[in-house]
Amino acid sequence: MSVDDHRRDRDPEGRARNARPRDASGRPLPYGQSGVPRVPEDLVLSPEDSVTEAQRLLDEGLPFQAHEVLEAAWKAADPATRDLWRALAQLAVGLTHAQRGNARGASSLLERGADGIARWVGDAPADLDLRGIQRHGFDLAARIERSGTETLTAADLAPALRPR
């Protein structure tokens, strides 16, 4: 193994950043292969734009990338809404695990995210359909626990974040 095999990808400021391409479900690919477009690590969107972008990614079958958008919203959120954004990001990670066929990780994170959403008190930011998202997370987690991930459809992995 060469010294270059052990180097860490770094941004211009020297912070560790993984530059490997990723497949549609967020798994790292070998350097040199093409992957799906990455969500910029310094992404800053308004809550409304974050939900719009996360929905677009979910609808395109990219829950890992939707998670990254929701994680950016969580990190940028004010303290009053931070837990809600974290719960939404966890739900998207649960969808990612479901897409990857990891039933245990999927059900655990879907439940954790749905539980966090259920704890929210107050008006939903960005016109989110919190009850619908929560229900989807709990229902999908229960289905996965009963039947696994093999029968999941694209619609199962793309819940509506806003009323349709």
C-alpha positions in Angstrom: 0.0 0.0 0.0 1.3 3.4 -0.9 1.3 6.5 1.4 -1.4 7.9 -0.8 -3.7 5.0 0.1 -3.7 6.2 3.7 -4.2 9.9 3.0 -7.4 11.6 4.1 -9.4 13.8 1.8 -9.1 17.4 3.1 -10.8 20.7 2.2 -8.8 23.8 1.5 -8.8 24.6 5.3 -7.4 21.2 6.2 -10.6 19.7 7.6 -11.2 16.0 6.8 -13.8 15.6 4.0 -14.6 12.4 2.2 -14.4 13.1 -1.5 -15.1 9.6 -2.7 -18.1 9.3 -5.1 -21.2 7.7 -3.7 -23.9 5.5 -5.3 -27.6 6.4 -5.1 -28.0 4.9 -1.6 -25.0 6.7 -0.3 -22.4 3.9 -0.3 -18.9 5.0 -1.1 -17.6 4.0 -4.5 -13.9 3.6 -5.5 -12.1 6.8 -6.5 -12.5 7.3 -10.3 -16.0 5.9 -10.6 -18.9 8.1 -11.2 -21.5 8.4 -8.6 -24.6 10.5 -8.0 -24.1 14.3 -7.4 -23.1 15.0 -3.8 -24.9 17.4 -1.5 -22.4 20.2 -0.6 -21.1 19.8 3.0 -21.5 23.6 3.5 -25.1 23.7 2.2 -27.3 26.4 3.8 -30.9 26.6 2.7 -34.0 28.1 4.3 -36.3 25.7 6.0 -38.7 25.9 3.1 -36.0 25.3 0.5 -34.6 22.4 2.6 -38.0 20.7 2.6 -38.4 21.3 -1.1 -35.0 19.9 -1.9 -35.3 16.9 0.4 -38.7 16.1 -1.2 -37.1 16.3 -4.7 -34.4 13.9 -3.6 -36.8 11.5 -2.0 -39.0 11.5 -5.1 -35.9 10.7 -7.2 -35.1 7.7 -5.0 -32.2 9.4 -3.1 -33.0 9.2 0.6 -29.3 9.4 1.6 -29.0 12.7 -0.2 -32.3 13.9 1.3 -30.8 13.0 4.7 -27.8 15.2 4.0 -30.1 18.1 3.2 -32.1 17.6 6.3 -28.9 17.2 8.4 -27.7 20.6 7.1 -31.0 22.1 8.1 -30.7 20.5 11.5 -27.2 21.9 12.0 -28.3 25.4 10.9 -31.6 25.3 12.9 -32.3 27.6 15.8 -32.4 25.8 19.2 -36.2 25.8 19.2 -36.5 23.6 16.0 -33.2 21.7 16.1 -34.7 18.5 17.6 -37.4 18.4 14.9 -34.9 18.7 12.1 -32.8 16.0 13.7 -35.8 13.7 13.8 -36.5 14.4 10.1 -32.9 13.6 9.2 -33.1 10.4 11.3 -36.2 9.4 9.4 -34.4 9.9 6.1 -31.5 7.7 7.4 -34.1 5.1 8.2 -35.3 5.3 4.6 -31.7 4.9 3.4 -31.2 1.8 5.5 -34.5 0.4 4.1 -33.3 1.1 0.5 -30.0 -0.7 1.3 -31.9 -3.7 2.7 -30.9 -3.2 6.3 -34.2 -4.0 8.1 -32.9 -3.6 11.6 -31.3 -0.2 11.0 -34.3 0.9 9.0 -36.9 0.1 11.6 -34.8 1.5 14.4 -34.2 4.8 12.7 -37.7 5.2 11.3 -39.1 4.7 14.8 -36.5 7.1 16.3 -37.3 9.8 13.7 -41.1 9.3 14.0 -40.9 9.5 17.8 -38.9 12.7 17.5 -41.5 14.2 15.2 -44.3 13.0 17.6 -42.7 15.0 20.3 -42.9 18.3 18.4 -45.3 20.8 19.9 -46.4 23.8 17.9 -46.9 24.8 14.3 -45.0 22.9 11.8 -42.2 24.9 10.1 -42.0 25.0 6.3 -45.5 23.6 5.9 -44.4 20.1 6.9 -47.1 17.5 7.3 -45.7 16.3 10.6 -48.6 13.9 11.4 -48.4 12.3 8.0 -44.6 11.9 8.1 -44.8 10.5 11.7 -47.5 8.0 10.6 -45.4 7.0 7.6 -42.3 6.4 9.7 -44.1 4.3 12.4 -46.1 2.3 9.8 -43.1 1.6 7.6 -41.0 0.6 10.6 -43.7 -1.9 11.7 -44.0 -3.3 8.2 -40.3 -3.8 7.9 -40.2 -5.5 11.3 -43.0 -7.9 10.1 -41.9 -8.5 6.5 -38.4 -7.1 5.9 -37.4 -4.7 3.2 -37.8 -6.9 0.1 -41.4 -5.8 -0.7 -40.8 -2.1 -0.3 -41.7 0.2 -3.2 -40.3 3.5 -4.4 -43.4 5.2 -2.8 -42.5 3.6 0.6 -39.1 5.4 0.4 -40.5 8.7 -0.6 -43.0 10.0 2.0 -44.7 13.3 1.3 -43.1 15.9 3.5 -45.8 18.4 2.8 -49.5 17.8 2.2 -50.2 16.8 -1.4 
